[in-house]
Amino acid sequence: MVNAVVSCESQYQVDVQSRHRYSFSDASRGIYEGQQEQSFGLVQIHLPDHPSVTYEQAIDPDFALRFLAKNLKQGKGAMWTCYREIAMR
């Protein structure tokens, strides 16, 4: 599952930002409509939802893969769109 999520989320690019744009605003989280989504790295960690994760950690392959594996093990895979799409197949 890890490989499938990474392949789908970033195509194995380490220093990549999501190309999606927010369709809503939430100033308390620093999110504004039309802004490029703040998801980064191999597993596209969404920094507003994980304030304890830094940009540097998000683009670090070791950290990102451990982050993904830990969350998958805890049953939190649904936070990734790609996981949800893969699981629905």
Residue pairs with C-beta under 8 A, 6 or more apart in sequence:
1 72
1 77
1 83
1 86
2 65
2 68
2 69
2 72
4 82
4 86
5 43
5 68
5 72
5 77
5 80
5 82
5 83
5 86
6 12
6 42
6 43
6 65
6 68
8 82
8 85
8 86
9 42
9 43
9 44
9 80
9 81
9 82
10 16
10 41
10 42
10 43
10 44
12 42
13 42
14 41
14 42
14 59
14 61
15 40
15 41
15 59
16 40
16 41
16 44
17 36
17 37
17 38
17 39
17 40
18 36
18 37
18 38
18 39
18 40
18 44
19 36
19 37
20 36
20 37
20 39
21 34
21 35
21 36
21 37
22 31
22 32
22 33
22 34
22 35
22 36
22 37
23 33
24 31
24 33
25 31
25 32
25 33
26 48
29 48
29 49
30 38
30 48
31 38
31 48
37 46
38 46
38 47
38 48
39 45
39 46
39 47
40 47
40 55
40 58
40 59
41 58
41 59
41 60
41 61
41 64
42 59
42 61
42 64
42 65
42 68
43 64
43 65
43 67
43 68
43 80
44 80
45 53
45 57
45 58
45 64
45 67
46 79
47 53
47 55
47 58
49 79
53 67
57 63
57 64
57 67
58 64
68 80
71 77
71 79
72 83
77 83
77 84
77 87
78 84
78 87
